[in-house]
């Protein structure tokens, strides 16, 4: 059973006069300079995860890594080159020192071991130039939850300085790959968005593909070839068990959840064609949404649940279409040179990410839901399987190199800040989950 850390917010302060802000509406050329010294321990004490002084160093460095990875912030110096304040200096920083280092913002905090065996991790954000506190947040967690507290601290800072929701306290599910190309072993794996806390969910005995998170966080849908029958399955993270979805006579695949997590939309093969269907997970009732003599697949709900984007070759080439959630009002939205595949609607509702295929090259692109404003974001040889971060700011995707090796990467929706996502083995078919509760 998955054990979740319980995080309790104890205080937040939001001064109305503060003006420090990162403007990210069109992307930024110069990240905000920020200082993040090691978090001191209020009183050094041993814990199951290490002493509090060591945890303070690790928490600060996770916060720094999270914020720097967004591409919106630049560390003015590594933590070990900064003055390490005591707890009193967390509340009353030496602004002059950090200003001389060129920092505009300062993130500091502390770690305290509580008598009941929990930890309290404080997180403070200051405007260095204005010499004022912007936010104050604290998290009381089981010892095992210290990493989540660090991610939550980074989310708090990100939100305060950008005006957007954070995305660091989230997880990624993906397909881990090993073995020769002709006999590939593929297992479901899950990890924190920064690659930590990695673990496998399936043994590799059966081929698995296309895992997708539920917005309810505890369920994952995927395709498995167990028993020689390619079908859609559900994996319950809390129970650590998987079950098949329905008992369909033909192959089912390319499944995704509705925004409220109550329905599953997927494709089913029949007589050489693939139609899109939707299932009510509570009742098992299935409704067919498309009936064209074509391959209709890769459906994805809009965040309000009213529309579905999907790919189809009904017009002679692989292109993107949008329809109402009941299957009516089908309209083509992708045009221009090449094919379009693997659409996924942004959590914000304003964009659809997809794969643009031209001249044998696969690239991640975005467009508005009406098909306008298409932009290419990547320039790899084979970039596929886009998946949005919970705040709709970053896109996760699979990159396959010419030698066949596959890795996970992410890129900002502006096309900047491309980064590699660490995995212990080769990786593909990733899905970014919602913020943890």
N, C-alpha and C positions, 0 to 999 in steps of 0.2 A: 504494500500500500504506500502510495506517495504521501510523505509527511510534509505538510506545509507549515512554514513559519508564520506565527501570528504576529502582526505588526500593529502597534498601537501608536497613534499620533497623540502627542501630549501638548504641543503648543505651536502655533503659527502666528507670525507677526508680519503684517503687510503695510508698511508706511505708505500713505497716499502720495507723499511728495517725491518719492523715488522716481528717477527718470532713466536710469541705466537700462538699456534694452538692446538686444541684437535684432536688427531688421533683416528678416530672412525671406521676405516676400519674393524677391527675385534671385536669391542666392547671394553670397557675399564673397568679396575678393580678399578681404583681410579679416581673419578670425579675431574675436575679442581676446585680448591678453588677460590671462587669469592666473592667479596663484592658488595652489592647494597644498599647504604644508601638511606633514603628518599630524594625525589627530592624537593628542596626548591622552593618557589614562588619568582619570581623576585620582585613582589610587591603584598602583600596580597590583594585579591579582592574577592567579592562575585560573584558566578555564579549560574545558575539554577541547577547545579549538586553539589553545595557546594562551600566553599571558596577554593581559589587556594592552600592554604597551606595543606588543607585536601586532595585535589586532588593529590598533589605531593606525599603524603604518599601512597595513594591508587595506583597510577601509578607505583611507585617503587615496591610495594609489588606484583602487578600483573606481572611485569617483572621478579621478583625473583621467583614467583611461576611457571611461564612458563618455565624458564630455569632449575629450579630444577626438574621439572616434566620430563624433557627429560632424566634424569639419567646421563647426561654428566657433570653436574656442581653441586658443593656443596657450600652452603652458609657458610662463615666463622663465621657469627654471624647474628642473626635477626636484622632487620633494626633499631629497637629502641635501640639496644646495640652498634650501630655504631655512630661515630661522624656525625652529620648532617651538611653538608657544606652549606655556602651561595653560591650565584651564582658565585662569583669570584673564590671560591674554586672548583667549577665544572670545570672551565677552567684550573686551576692550583692546582691539588689535593695535599694533604699532603701524598705523597707516603710512607713516613717512617711509619706513623701510620698504614696504610693498610698492609704494608709489615710485620710489627710486628704481625699483626693478622693472618698472613699466607696466605693472598690473592695473587694470581697471576694476576688476572684481576679485574678491577674496572669498574662498570657501574654506571654512575651518570647522572643527568639531571636537568631540571627546568620546571616550569609551569608558563606561562604568560597569563593573560587575555588581549585580544586586544580590541581596541575601537569599532571595528565592531561586537563585541559579540562572536568572535571565540576565541579559545585557541591555543597557540603555546606551544608545548611540545618538549623540547630538549632532546637528548639522546646521551651520550658520552661513549666511551669505551677506557680504558687505560690499557696498560701493566704496572703492578705495578713494576716488577723487572727491566724492561728496562726504566721505568719512561718516557713513551712516549704515545702519543695519537694514537690509532689505527683507530678510526672512529668517525665521528661527523654527526649526522642526526637530522633533525627537522621535525615536523609534525604540520601543521596548520589545525585545525579541528573545526567543530561545537561543542558546549559544550557537546552534546549527544555522540560525537565520541571519548571521552577521553579514553574509554577502548580499542577501536581499536588502538589508538595511542600507548598505552602500549604494545599491542600484536605486533605491527609493530616494536617497539623498541626492543622487545625480539627477533623477527625474524632477525633484523639487527645484533644483537650481536651473535646470533646462527650462522648465515651465515659467519660472519667475523672470528669466532673462529673454525668452523668446515669445512668450505669450501663447505658446502651443503646449499641448500635452506631451509628456515625455514618453519614452519607449524602452528604457533600459531594464525595467523590472518585468521582463518577458522571456519567453522561451521559443526555441526553434525545434521543429521535428523535421527529419529528413531521412533519405535513404543512404545508408553507409554501404560502400561498394568495395569488394576485394575479389581477387582471383583473376584468371585470364579472361580476355574479352569473350571467348567462346563458351565460357562456363562461369558466368559472373555470380557471385554470392551477394545478395542484397538484403540488408536488415534495416528495420526501422530503428532510429536512434533519436534521442532527445537531449537537449542541452540548453543552458542559459544562452541568451542572445550574444554573449561575449565568448562562448565556447566552453565555459566552466560547467561543472556538475554533469559531465557527459555520461550517458548510460544507454545501453541497447534495450529495446523493447521486444524484439523478436530474435529468434535463434539463427535465422538464415536458412533454415530447412526448406522454407517455401519462398519463392520469389515474391517480393512486395514492391509496389510502385505508388506514386502519387498520394502521399499522405497529406491531409489537410486538417487543420485545427478547427474545432468548434469554437464559436464565440463564448461558449460556456466554459472553455478552458480544460475541462476534464475528459473530453471525448476527442478522438482523432478518427477520421474516416480515411480509408486507404484501399488499394486494390491488392488482392492476394491470389496466388495461383494454387492455393492449398487444395489438395485432392485432384489436381489437374484441371480445375474449373476456375477460370478468371472471374472473380466476383468482388463486389464492394463489401468491405468489412468495417466494423466499428471497434476501436480499441478504447477501453475504459481505463484511464490512468490511475484512478483511485483504487480500482479492483485489480488492476494488472492483468486483465483478461480481454480477449477479442471475441467477437461474434459476427456471423455473417448477416448481411442485410437482406432479408427476404429469401425466397426460394425461386429465383427466376430461371427459366429454361435456357436462356442464352447469356452470353457474357455481359456483365455490367461493369462500368468503369467511369473514371473522370468525375468523381463525386465531390460535392461541396455542400456545406451547411447553409441554411438560410440565416439572416442576421440575428434572429432570435433563437437559433439553435433547435427549433422544433421540427424542421423539415430538411430533407436531403434531396438535392437535385443531382441527377446523374444521367449517363448515356446507357442505352441497352441496344445490343446488336440483334437484328432479325432480318433474315433474307438478304444479307449483304448491305443493309442500311443500318444506321444508328440513329435512334430517336432519343430525345430528351424527355425524361420523366421526373416527377417529383413525388416523394414519399413523406407522409406524415409519420414521424417516428413514434408517436404515442399509439396510433391506431394501426399502423402498417398499411394504410390505404395508399394506393399508387394511382397517379393520374398522368396520362401521356400528354405532353405539351407540343411536340412537333411530329409531323407525319410526312415530311417531304421525302422523295426518293433520293436520299443523300446521306452523308455522314455528318450528323449534327452532334457536336461534342463540346467539352470544356465549358460547361455552363457556370456562370458566376452571378450571384444576386447583387443588385444595387444595395447600398446600406439601409435604405428604407424598405427593402423587401418587395418593392412594387414592380421592378423590372429585372430582366435577366439578359446578360450578354453571353454570346456563345459563338463558336466557330462552325462553319459549314461550307461544304463544297457544292451546295445546291445551285450556285450560279456558274459552275464550271471550274472554279478555282477556290482554294482555301481562303475564306474571308470571314470578317466579323459581322455579326448581326445582333440587334437588340429587339427584345419582345417584352410584352407585358407578362407578369408572373403567371397568368392563366394561359399563356401561349398565343394570345392574340396580338395583332399589331406588329408583325415582324418587319423590321427595316434593316437594310444593309448600311453599315457605317464605315467600313474600310474601303478605300479606293486607292488609286495611284499604282505605282509600279510594285510588282511582287505580291507575295502572299502574306496573310496575317493569321496568327494562331495564339492559343493559350491566353485568352483575355482574363483579366481579374480586375474587378471594380475596386477603386480606392475606398478606404473607410470614410473619407471625406465626401465621396460622391461626385467629385468634380472631374475625375480623370479615370481612364481605363488603361492599365498597363497591359502590354501584349508583346508578342514576338513578331518582328517584321523580317520576312525572308526574301532576300534578293540575291541573285547570282550565287546561290549556295551559301551565303553568309546569313547567320541568324543574329539579330540584334534586339536588345530590349528597347521598346518605344512606349510612348504614352500619347493619348489623344483624349479629347473631350467626349462625353457620351453621345454627342451628335455627329462624331466623326471629324470634327474640325480640330485645328491646332496640333496636328501630329508632330512629334519631336522624337528623334533618335537619341537615346541616352548612352548607349555603349557602342564600342567599336571592336568587339571580340570576334573571333572566327565563328564560334557557336555558343551564343548566350541564350538560355531558355528558362522556362518555368518561373516567371516573375511572381513575387509575393510581397505584399505591402507590410511595412511596420505598423503597429497599432495606431500610430498617429497620422499615417498616410504621408510621411515625410521621406521615407527611405524605402528602396525596393531591393529585396533579396532575390538573387537569381543563381542559376547554375551556369558555369563556364566550362566547356569541354575544349581542351587544346587539340591541336592537330595530331599529337601523339596519342590521343584518346583519353588522357587523364582528365578527370572532372573534379572541380572544386566549387565551393560556395563563395559568392562575392556579394557586395552590396554597393548601391550607388544612390546619391541624393536625387530627388525628383528633378532637380535642375540640371542633372548630368555631370555634377561635380562630386568630388570626394569618393571615388571608387576605392573599395577596401576589400581585402581578403578576410573571410571568416574562418577561423581555425577549426579544423576537424582532425581527429587522429588518423583517419583513412580517407580514401576518395569519397566524394559526396555528391548527391544530386537530389532533385525533386524536393526542395525545401519548402516549408510553410512556416510563416512567422505567426506565433500565437498571440492572443490578447494579453493585456497587462494582467499580472497575477492579482488576485483579490487580496 
